[in-house]
Amino acid sequence: MAAGEQVTAAGLLITEYERIKDEQRARIGFRDNLLYATLASMAAVIAAALQGDRRLELLLLLPPVSVVLGWTYLVNDDKISAIGRYVRDELRPQLVALTDGRGDACVFGWEVAHRNDHRRTSRKWLQLAVDLLAFCLAPVAAVVVFWTVGPVGAPLLAVSLAELVVIAVLGWQIVLYADVKGARVEPPVT
């Protein structure tokens, strides 16, 4: 702020909005790149397992890589949603109150409008399927391939069983955080 500039409640709220939207944009970019990182990691692990002497036990690296990247993806996705909720439920009502209720529909209208798309529910279900495929089904498939073709000894069997438990927990968390309900967000009536 420049010297002598007056600080207003609305100005502070707008500044806060701009900063958290910057954070949200950064998190969206990071989250989306995690999917690419997961695919690249999977390709690297599979390539290493199939090279030369076919060390199929390397397939057991895929579950921990997928779980770490999947959990990071999930946490970022949750923070992205939390920022949207904060804007809709905290900042928007405060700004509307500062305008004496005038202009309610236009105060951060996109934060409400984009959630009311009639295809949102189907997109959320498809995203849930993609998340489960990338972060859970692919590592489970790697374990099954290892069990079917690889040298399954007691220590590696124990490791693979533990990995399946961790993958199941991640899958359960992905489903819990999916937000697939079809509830529409209605703007407050003024």
matplotlib code that plots the C-alpha trace (Angstrom):
import matplotlib.pyplot as plt

x = [0.0, 1.2, 1.8, -1.4, -3.7, -6.7, -7.1, -10.7, -12.3, -13.3, -9.7, -8.3, -10.8, -10.0, -6.3, -6.9, -8.9, -6.2, -3.5, -5.5, -6.5, -2.8, -2.2, -5.1, -3.7, -0.3, -1.8, -3.8, -0.7, 1.2, -1.7, -2.1, 1.6, 1.5, -0.5, 2.1, 4.8, 3.0, 2.7, 6.4, 7.4, 5.3, 6.9, 10.4, 9.6, 8.1, 11.0, 13.5, 11.7, 11.5, 15.1, 17.7, 17.5, 13.8, 13.9, 10.2, 10.6, 11.2, 7.5, 7.0, 8.5, 5.3, 3.0, 5.0, 5.7, 2.0, 0.9, 3.3, 2.3, -1.4, -1.4, 0.3, -2.3, -5.2, -3.9, -3.4, -6.8, -8.4, -6.7, -7.9, -11.4, -11.0, -9.9, -13.0, -15.2, -13.5, -14.1, -17.8, -18.6, -16.3, -15.1, -18.1, -20.6, -18.3, -18.0, -21.8, -22.4, -20.1, -22.2, -25.4, -26.5, -26.4, -24.6, -24.8, -24.9, -21.8, -19.5, -17.2, -20.1, -17.8, -17.0, -20.7, -21.6, -19.0, -20.2, -23.7, -22.8, -25.2, -22.3, -20.3, -21.5, -20.5, -17.1, -16.5, -17.3, -15.0, -12.2, -12.7, -12.3, -9.1, -7.7, -8.4, -6.9, -3.8, -3.0, -4.6, -5.4, -2.1, 0.0, -2.3, -1.8, 1.9, 1.6, -0.6, 1.9, 4.7, 2.8, 2.0, 5.4, 8.0, 10.1, 7.7, 9.5, 8.2, 9.8, 8.6, 5.2, 5.0, 6.1, 3.5, 0.7, 1.6, 1.6, -1.9, -3.1, -1.6, -3.1, -6.5, -6.2, -5.3, -8.2, -10.6, -9.3, -9.6, -13.3, -14.0, -12.6, -14.1, -17.1, -19.2, -22.5, -24.7, -25.6, -25.9, -24.6, -27.3, -26.4, -27.9, -31.2, -31.2]
y = [0.0, 3.5, 6.0, 7.8, 5.2, 4.3, 0.7, -0.5, -3.8, -4.4, -3.7, -6.2, -8.9, -8.3, -8.6, -11.8, -13.1, -12.4, -14.1, -17.2, -17.4, -17.2, -20.1, -22.0, -21.6, -22.8, -25.8, -26.7, -26.6, -28.7, -31.2, -31.6, -32.2, -34.9, -37.1, -36.7, -37.5, -40.6, -41.8, -41.1, -42.9, -45.9, -46.0, -45.8, -48.6, -50.9, -50.2, -51.0, -54.2, -55.5, -54.6, -57.2, -59.8, -59.0, -58.0, -58.2, -57.6, -53.9, -53.8, -53.6, -50.1, -49.0, -49.1, -46.8, -44.4, -44.3, -43.9, -41.0, -39.2, -40.1, -38.8, -35.6, -35.2, -35.8, -33.3, -30.6, -31.3, -31.0, -27.6, -26.4, -27.3, -25.7, -22.4, -22.4, -23.1, -20.4, -17.9, -18.9, -19.3, -16.7, -13.9, -13.6, -13.1, -10.5, -8.5, -8.8, -7.4, -4.5, -3.6, -3.8, -6.8, -5.0, -6.8, -10.2, -12.1, -10.5, -10.9, -13.8, -15.2, -17.6, -19.3, -20.4, -20.6, -23.1, -25.6, -25.5, -27.0, -29.9, -32.1, -31.5, -34.8, -36.9, -35.1, -35.8, -39.5, -39.7, -37.9, -40.4, -43.2, -41.7, -41.1, -44.6, -46.0, -44.0, -44.2, -47.5, -49.9, -49.6, -50.4, -53.3, -54.6, -54.4, -56.5, -59.0, -59.3, -59.8, -62.5, -64.2, -64.0, -62.9, -64.7, -64.6, -65.4, -64.8, -61.4, -60.0, -61.5, -59.8, -56.5, -56.8, -57.6, -54.5, -52.4, -53.6, -52.5, -49.0, -48.8, -49.7, -47.0, -44.5, -45.6, -45.3, -41.7, -40.8, -42.0, -40.1, -36.8, -37.2, -34.8, -36.6, -35.6, -33.7, -30.9, -27.6, -24.5, -21.8, -18.2, -16.6, -14.9, -11.2]
z = [0.0, -0.8, 2.1, 3.0, 1.4, 3.6, 4.7, 4.3, 5.3, 1.7, 0.5, 3.0, 2.0, -1.7, -0.9, 1.0, -1.9, -4.4, -2.2, -1.6, -5.2, -6.1, -3.6, -5.2, -8.7, -7.6, -5.9, -9.0, -11.2, -8.7, -8.2, -12.0, -12.5, -9.8, -12.2, -14.8, -12.3, -11.3, -14.9, -15.5, -12.3, -13.2, -16.7, -15.1, -12.6, -15.3, -17.7, -15.0, -14.0, -17.6, -18.6, -19.1, -16.3, -15.7, -12.0, -11.5, -7.7, -8.8, -9.5, -5.7, -5.9, -7.8, -4.8, -2.5, -5.3, -6.2, -2.5, -1.8, -5.0, -4.6, -1.0, -2.0, -4.9, -2.5, 0.1, -2.5, -4.1, -0.6, 0.0, -3.4, -2.4, 1.0, -0.5, -2.7, 0.4, 2.3, -0.5, -0.8, 2.9, 4.6, 2.2, 0.0, 2.8, 4.5, 1.3, 0.6, 4.2, 3.4, 0.4, 2.5, 0.5, -2.9, -5.6, -3.9, -7.2, -8.5, -5.4, -6.4, -8.5, -10.3, -7.0, -6.9, -10.6, -11.6, -9.1, -10.5, -13.9, -14.6, -15.6, -12.4, -10.8, -13.8, -14.0, -10.3, -10.8, -13.7, -11.8, -8.9, -11.4, -12.9, -9.4, -8.3, -11.6, -11.4, -7.7, -6.7, -9.5, -11.3, -8.2, -7.3, -10.9, -10.4, -7.2, -9.0, -11.9, -9.4, -7.6, -10.9, -12.7, -10.1, -7.6, -4.6, -1.4, 2.1, 2.7, -0.6, -0.1, 3.3, 1.7, -1.1, 1.4, 3.4, 0.2, -0.6, 2.8, 2.3, -1.2, 0.2, 2.8, 0.1, -2.1, 0.8, 1.4, -2.3, -2.2, 1.1, -0.4, -3.8, -3.3, -5.9, -4.4, -6.8, -4.4, -6.1, -4.4, -4.2, -3.8, -0.7, -1.3, -0.5]

ax = plt.figure().add_subplot(projection="3d")
ax.plot(x, y, z, "-o")
ax.set_aspect("equal")
plt.show()
